[in-house]
C-alpha cells in the first residue's frame, strides 16, 4: 500500500531563538509524524543533546517537537527532519536555537523510528 503524501507548512518567526527566522516552507511529509515534548539525541561519542520545540507567539517557551521523513524533490533521498514551533527548536544542552534539524539515521531514537519507520524509497529513475 502506498503511503499518503501531503505537505506541511512550516515557518519560523524571527526572534531571539532564531534571529533570521525561516520563511514559510511546504514540507513534503512521507511518513507518520512522531511528536513529543522533547527529543533526546545521543551522539556516537556519548554526548547527549536535548531538543525542545520553541514557541514565540503568545507563549514564549517550550513546545512540541515533530519528526518525520521528507524530501525536497521526488528523486531526492529522504531526510529525517525535526521541527519545532513558530520559533523553531532549542537545543537546551547548548542553548542554541535552530529553525530545524536534519537527523542522521544513526541519531534517530528507537521510539521515534517505531513511529516514522525506515526511510521511504525515492521514485524510480528512468534511464533512457
C-alpha positions as CSV (number, residue, x, y, z in Angstrom):
1,X,0.0,0.0,0.0
2,X,1.4,3.4,-0.9
3,X,1.9,6.0,1.8
4,X,-0.2,9.1,1.9
5,X,2.0,12.0,1.0
6,X,1.0,15.6,1.9
7,X,2.6,18.9,2.7
8,X,3.0,20.6,6.0
9,X,3.5,24.4,6.1
10,X,6.3,25.4,8.5
11,X,7.6,28.9,9.2
12,X,9.8,30.3,12.0
13,X,9.3,33.9,13.0
14,X,12.5,36.0,13.6
15,X,13.3,36.3,17.3
16,X,15.8,35.6,20.0
17,X,15.7,31.8,19.3
18,X,16.3,32.0,15.6
19,X,17.3,35.6,14.8
20,X,16.8,35.5,11.0
21,X,13.7,33.2,11.2
22,X,12.8,30.9,8.3
23,X,10.4,31.8,5.5
24,X,7.4,29.5,5.0
25,X,8.3,26.1,3.6
26,X,6.0,23.5,2.2
27,X,7.5,20.3,3.6
28,X,6.5,17.0,1.9
29,X,5.6,14.5,4.7
30,X,6.5,11.0,3.7
31,X,5.8,9.2,7.0
32,X,3.7,9.3,10.1
33,X,4.8,12.2,12.4
34,X,6.4,11.5,15.8
35,X,5.5,14.2,18.3
36,X,6.8,14.7,21.8
37,X,7.7,17.3,24.4
38,X,11.4,16.8,23.8
39,X,13.8,14.8,21.7
40,X,17.0,13.2,23.2
41,X,19.9,12.7,20.7
42,X,22.8,10.5,21.7
43,X,25.9,11.1,19.6
44,X,28.4,8.3,18.9
45,X,30.9,9.9,21.3
46,X,28.3,9.6,24.1
47,X,27.4,13.3,24.2
48,X,23.7,13.8,24.8
49,X,21.7,16.7,23.5
50,X,18.1,17.6,24.4
51,X,15.9,19.4,21.8
52,X,12.6,21.1,22.5
53,X,10.2,22.8,20.2
54,X,10.1,26.6,20.9
55,X,7.0,28.8,20.7
56,X,7.4,32.5,20.4
57,X,3.9,34.0,19.7
58,X,2.0,34.3,22.9
59,X,3.7,31.6,25.0
60,X,7.4,32.3,24.5
61,X,8.6,28.9,25.8
62,X,8.9,25.2,25.2
63,X,6.5,23.4,22.8
64,X,6.3,20.2,20.8
65,X,9.0,18.6,18.6
66,X,7.8,16.8,15.5
67,X,10.0,14.4,13.5
68,X,9.2,12.8,10.1
69,X,10.7,11.8,6.7
70,X,10.7,14.4,3.9
71,X,12.5,15.2,0.7
72,X,12.9,18.4,-1.3
73,X,12.1,16.8,-4.7
74,X,10.7,13.5,-5.9
75,X,14.0,11.9,-6.8
76,X,16.0,13.3,-3.8
77,X,16.9,11.0,-0.9
78,X,14.6,11.1,2.1
79,X,15.7,13.1,5.1
80,X,14.6,12.7,8.7
81,X,13.6,16.2,9.8
82,X,13.0,17.5,13.3
83,X,11.0,20.7,13.6
84,X,9.6,22.8,16.5
85,X,7.1,25.6,16.9
86,X,6.8,29.0,15.4
87,X,10.2,29.9,17.0
88,X,11.9,26.7,15.8
89,X,13.9,24.3,18.0
90,X,16.1,24.9,21.0
91,X,19.0,22.7,21.9
92,X,18.8,23.0,25.7
93,X,22.2,21.4,26.1
94,X,23.9,24.1,24.2
95,X,21.3,26.9,24.4
96,X,21.4,27.1,20.5
97,X,18.3,28.0,18.6
98,X,17.7,26.2,15.3
99,X,15.0,26.5,12.6
100,X,15.0,22.7,12.1
101,X,17.5,19.8,12.3
102,X,18.1,17.0,9.8
103,X,18.9,13.8,11.7
104,X,21.4,11.2,10.5
105,X,19.8,7.8,10.6
106,X,22.2,6.7,13.4
107,X,20.8,9.6,15.6
108,X,17.1,8.7,15.3
109,X,16.0,7.4,18.7
110,X,14.3,3.9,18.6
111,X,11.0,5.3,19.9
112,X,10.9,7.8,17.0
113,X,11.9,5.2,14.4
114,X,9.0,3.0,15.6
115,X,6.6,5.8,14.6
116,X,8.2,7.2,11.4
117,X,9.6,3.9,10.1
118,X,12.6,3.4,7.8
119,X,13.4,6.0,5.1
120,X,11.0,5.8,2.2
121,X,12.3,4.9,-1.2
122,X,12.5,7.6,-3.9
123,X,10.7,7.4,-7.1
124,X,12.5,5.2,-9.6
125,X,14.7,6.9,-12.1
126,X,14.0,6.2,-15.8
127,X,17.2,5.8,-17.8
128,X,16.9,6.4,-21.5
